[in-house]
Amino acid sequence: MALPTTSPTSSAGTATRSYALPMAAMTSLFFLFGAVTNFNGVLMPYLKDVCQLTDFQSSTVSVAFFGAYFLMSLPAGVLLKRLGYQRGIVVGLLVMAVGALVFIPAANSRVFGVFLLGLAVLGAGITLLQVAANPYVSVLGPASGAASRVSLVGVANNFGGTLSPLLGGMLLFGGSEVLKARLATMPVAQRLSEEAALVKGPYIGLAVFLAVLAGVFALLKLPELETFADEEASSAEDALPTRASALNYPHLALGVAAIFLYVGVEVGLGDYLIRFGEAQNIGQLSGFTQGLVRGLSVATNWAAALFGQSPAPIDTTAGFTKAVGAVLVSSYWFGSLVGRVIGIPLLSRINARYGLVLVCAMALLSVVAAVLVRGEAALWLVVLCGLCNSIMWPVIFPLAIKGLGPLTKQGSSYLIMAIVGGAVIPFLMGAVATYAGGLRVAFIIPALCYAYLLFYSLRGYQVR
């Protein structure tokens, strides 16, 4: 039974809505986005072994998944124009369920191309959901609270993205030592077939969950919104004139570039943090870093013991290692989660754009300082950028679609398409690091990205 989303009218005679139920539904979607996306980090090494791939071949996991954002965003915008937000979400969930089921024949055949097909279909479904859900959350209430609402669902996204690799590791790799002992005498083909079967359970479960969630969304009574609640009664003089394309609005076009660079720099810094640390030649870690690493190592080992695992503790006496770097990468993403938790109440009390100016300036200074200094300090300056990144998406997205009215869905599709920056910027950093001066020079690219984001927060966002 659908719950009503309208409360009694206010004293001014204007209906005031309660958006608690729609926000709860949207939050569950963003948890799903993070969980499915970050599961790829576990899936990539798994497929590398099962399908006997090279590192380059296994990297196409991300290409197949994120490529859908670029290829499907505009068709998704057209489809949403016909279906509306709610039916678009239902279709997106069902498309994802089909993509999850493709993993069954993929596991049976161990053909990498079939796995990539499943990932591409999953990515297409998520693209449709993202194009629907991001603008819907933005306009699901007053414009002044848009950044806080997007921050709230961002926390759910981060939380899902934190849990899914842990769960995926347990399901696919948790019994790896037992499997090695049991399968050591088997022929290679038989061993790989046994390991391939491990992926069926998680994706069958995901398909069932997606189908059930699609049914729930089909029954919900969600308001069909096109603009912010506090803009509905605005005068005709305040509305932007309708144009042929959303890209004809400069603040949207510049916002697409901002999202492209934001996603790219966020992914790029996380991907290259360990390699950047190795380039610092750190022989001895500070007491703070050693304590952090030891603490997380103890907590990880305790959790692993519950599942019969006993990994070796991280050695903090050998200076910077990949294991230590993994802790810093975790800290980088955890900073994004913390920043969004803090940003939820904060952005509802201050002008969100002022907060965007502050974090863009801080991130720019941090990356420039990391390029100029050496040692452990450079690493922690990069980790600080994770905290700065936390509120960029929830502020940039509402600013970019503000005032688009009936072109909101189209504008959202362009913004979602810009997520492909997560593949382009790391690629450029790798090219510069390999052929044009090393990682220190490559980190100039994130500095340039943050410089543009600072420009957008100061002038580019202005509606003209």
N, C-alpha and C positions, 0 to 999 in steps of 0.2 A: 504494500500500500504506500503510495507516494505521500510524503509529508508536504503541507503547504509551505510556500516560500514567501507569503505575504502576511504581514502583521497589520493590525488596525492602523488607520491613517493617523498622521501626526496632527498637532493642533493647527498647523498651517494648511491642512487639507491635502497634503501630498502624501501618497502612500509610501510608507517606509518598509522596506523589505528586510527580512532576515536571511542572510546568505550562508548560514552555518552549514546547512546540509549540502548545498553545492560545493562549498569550500572543502568539506570533508571528502566528498567524492573526488574532487580535483587533486587533493593531497594524496589519495591512494594511487592516482595515476602517476604522479611524479615520483613516488616511491618505486613504482614499477619501472619507470624510465631509468632511474639510477641502477636498479638491480640488474636489469637485462643488459644495459650498456657495459657495466663494469665486470659482468661475468665473462666478457670477451677476454679480459686479462688472464683468466684461468683457462679459457678455451684455447687460446693460441698455443701455449706450450703443449697442451694435451693433443691437439691436432698435429702438431709438429712430430710427435712421437707416433701416433696412431697411423697417420698417413705417410710417414717417412719423408718429411719435407725438409727443405733448407730453411734457414732463417728468413731469407727474402720471400720464399713462397708462403711461409706462415704469416708474414706481415700483411698479406692480402686479406686476412680476416678483418682488419680495420678498414681496408679499402672497400670491401663488399658491404660492410655495415654502414659506415659513414658516407659512402658514395650515394646511398639511397637518399640521404638528406639533400644532396645537391640535385639529383635527378628527379625526385618525387615531390619536392616542396611546391613547385608551381602547379603541377597537376592536383596536388592535395588542396591547394587554395581554390582551384576551380571546382573540385568536388564538394568542398565545404560550402561554397556559395549555393550549390544545389541542395545539399542535405541539411545544412545548419550544423551548429556545434554538437548537439547531443547525438544525432544519428551519425554524424561523422566520427564521433568517439566510438560508437558501437561498431562501425565498420572497421575502424583502425584496430580495435581489439581482436576482431575476428580474423583480420589479415595477419596479425601477429600470431594468433593460434595456428593458422595454416603454416606459417614459417617455422613454428616450433615442431609441428608434426613432420616437416620435411627431414628433420634430424633422424627419424626412424629409418627410412630407406638409406639415408646417408651413412648411418652407423652400420647397417647391414652390408652395404657395398664397400665401405671405406674409400669411397671416391671423393676426393677433396672438393671437386667442383660441385657436388651435391650439397656438401656442407656450406659452401659459399652461397649457393642458391637459397638455402634456408636462412642464412644470415641476411642476405639481401631482402628477402621477403619480410623478415623481422624488422629490418631497418625501415622498409617502406611503411609498415604498419605504425611504427613509432613516429615516423615523420608525419603521418596523418594526425596522430594523436597530439604531437607537439604543436602543429599548426593550429589545431583546435584549442588545445588546453592553455597555451601561453596567453593569447589575447583574451580568452574567456576569463582567466584568473585576473588579468589586468583590469578588465571592465566590470568585474563582479563586486561592485560597490563604488564608493566615492573615489575620485581621482587621487585625492590626497593620501589614500591608503594603498594605492596600487603597488608601490615598491615593497611595502610590508607584506602584502599578500603574496607577491612573487617570492619574497624571502622565505616565507613560511613553507611554501611548497618546495622551495630550494633545499630547505633543511630535510624534508622527506626524501628528496632526490639524493642528497648526500648520505642519508642514513641507509637507504636501500643500496646505494653504491658501495657502502662499507660492509654491509652484511653479505651481499651476494658472492664476492670473492672468497670470503671465509667459508660459506656454505659450499660453494663450488669446489674449493680445495679439499674439503672433507669428503665430498662425494666422489670426486675424480682422483684425488691423490692421497686421501687419508689412509687408505690401506695399502699404499704403494709398496711398503716393505714386505707385507704379507704376500701381495701379488707377485713380487719379484721372486720370493722363495718358492711359491706354488707354480709359477709359470716358467721358471728358469730352464726346465728340461723340455719344455714344449717347443715345437717348430715355430719359427718366427711368425708365419702367417696365422697360426692358431692363436698365438699369444696376442697378436695385434687385434684379432677378431674379438677375443675376450675383453680386451681393454676398450675397444670401440663400443661394446655393449653398455659400458658404464654411463655413457652420455644419454641413453634412452630415457632412463628414469627421470632425471631432472627436466628434460624437455617435454615428456609426456605430462608430468605434473604441471609444468608451465602452461601447456596447451589447455588443460582442464581448468586451471585457475583463470585463464584469459576468457574462456568461453563462459564461465560462471559470471565473471565481472562484466562481460558484455551484456548478459541477461539482466544484471542489476542495473546497469546504465540505461537499458531499454525501458525499464519500469519506472525509473526515477522521473520526477517532474522538475526539470531544470528550466529556469527562466532563459528565454532566448534574448540575448543582449547584443547590442551593436555599439554602445558607447557607455561612458562612465555614468553611474547613477546620478551624480550631481551635475551632469551636463545635459540630462534629458530635457530639462525645462529651460535651457538657455535660449536666448533669443536668436533669431535668424541671422542677425548681424554678427554674432559671436562665432557662428559656424564657418568652417573652412569651405570655400567653393569646391564642388566636386570636380575632379579632374579625370582624365582618361585612364591614368595609371597611378598606383600608389607611389611609384618611383618619381613621379612629377612633383612630389612634395620633397623639398630639399632635406628636411629634418629626418624623413624616413630613409632617403638614399644614403645620407651620411650615417644614419643609424645602422644600416646594413653593413657598411664598412666597419663600424665600431664593433658589432657582434662578431664579424669575421676575425678581426684582430684580437678581440678579447678571448674568444675560444681558442684561437691559435696560440696566443702567448701563455694561457693557462695550461694547455696541454704540453706545449714546448718546454716550459720551465720544469714541469713535473717529469717529463721524459728524459731530460738531459741533466737533472740534478746530480745523479750518481756519477756520471761521466765528468761533470764539472768538478765534483769533489775529488775525483781521482787526479785531475789535472792540477790540483792545489798542492799535491805532495805533502800532505799533513802527516807528520811523524808521531805526534802525540796529541790526543784529544784533550780538551779542557775538562775540568772536573764536572761542570754542568752537563756536558754532552755525554760523558761516561756514565754519570748517574742516570740520565734519561734512558740511555741504551740498556743499561743493566736492569733498570726497573721494568721496561717494556719486555725485555728478554725473559725475566722471571714470570711476568704475567702471561706471556705467550706460552712458555713451557708448562705452566700450571694448567692453562686451558687445553693444551695439546695432550696432557696426561689423561684428561677425561676421556679422550678418544683412543687411548692406548699408544700414543706417540711420545717419544722422548728425544726431541731435537737437542743438539748441543747448544750451550749458551754462547752468546755473541762475545767474541774476544774484543775487549776495548783497549787492550795494551798495544795492539799492533798499528795504532793510528787509524786512518780512514780506510775502511774496507767496504765492499759492496753491501755487506750485512748492516754496517753502520749507516750507509747511504740509504738503505731501505727504510730505516727508522726516520731519517730526515724527510724522505719522500712522504711517509705516513704523516709526519708532523705538518708538512706542506698542505696536504689535503684536509687534515684535521683542522688546520687554521681556517680553511674555507668554511667548514661546518660551524666552528665557533663564531666566526664573523657573521654568519647568517642568523645564528641564534641571537646574537647581540643586536643585529640590525632590525629584527622584527619589531621590538618595541621602540627602538631609536628612530627608525625611519618614519614612524607614524607621528613623531613629535617634532621633527625638524624637516626642513626642506631637503628632500632626498637628493636633489641635484648638488647641494653644497657638500653632502657626504661623498658624492661621486667625485667632485673636484678634489677633495682631500685624499681619498684613497688612490686616485690616479697619480696625484703628485707624489705621494709616499712611495708608490710602486716604481715610478720613474726614477726617483732618487735612489731607491734601494738597488735597482738593477745597475744603474750607473756606478754606484759605490762598489757593488760586487765585481764589476769589471776592473775597477781601479785598484782595489785592495786585494790581498792574497791571504790564504789560510782559511781557518775555520770561520772567521767573521764573514767571509764572502758567501759561504754556504748558508749561514743563518739569515743573511740579507735576502737571499733568494727564497728561503722558507717564509720570511715575512710577507712576501708577495702573495702567498696563499691566503693570508688574512685580508690583504687589500683586495684580492679578486672577489671576495665573498659577496659584496653587494653590487658588483658591476652589472651583471645580468639583470637582477631585479630592478635596477634603476634605468638602465639603458632601454630595455624592452618597452616599458610603458611610455617613456619619453618619445621613442621612435614611432609608436602607433597613435600617439595623442592626436585627436582631431580628425582622424581618417574616416570616421563614420562608416558608410557602406563599403569602403575599401579596406577596412580593418583586416579582414581575412586575407586579402591579397597581400597587404603589407606584412602580415605575420608570416606568410609563406616565404617571402623574400628574406625575412630575418632568420627563419629556420634554415633556409638554404645556406645562409652564411656560416652555419656550423661547420661547413667543409673547411673552414680555416683551421680546424683542429688537425687536419691532415697536411695542409699546405705550409703553415708556419714551421712546424717541426721539420718538414722536408727541407725547407730553405735553411734552417739552422744547421742541419746535417751537411748540406752541400757546402756551406761556408766553412764549417768546422773541418771538413775533409780537404777542400780545395783552395780555401782563401784565408788561411791564417790561424785556424784552430778554434777551440771552444770559446776562448776569451773574446775573440772577434765576433764569433757567432752570437754571443749574448748582446751585441749591439742591436740585433733585430728585435728582441723583446723591448729594449729601451725605446726604439722607434715606435713600436706598437703602443706602448704606454703614453708616448708623447701625443700620438693621434687621439687616444682616448681622453687625454687631458683637454685637447682642443675641443672634442665633442662635448665634454662636460661644461666648457666655458662658453662656446658659441654655436657649435654644430647642432645642438639640440633645439635651437630656437625655431618655433613654428612660423613659417613665412608663407 
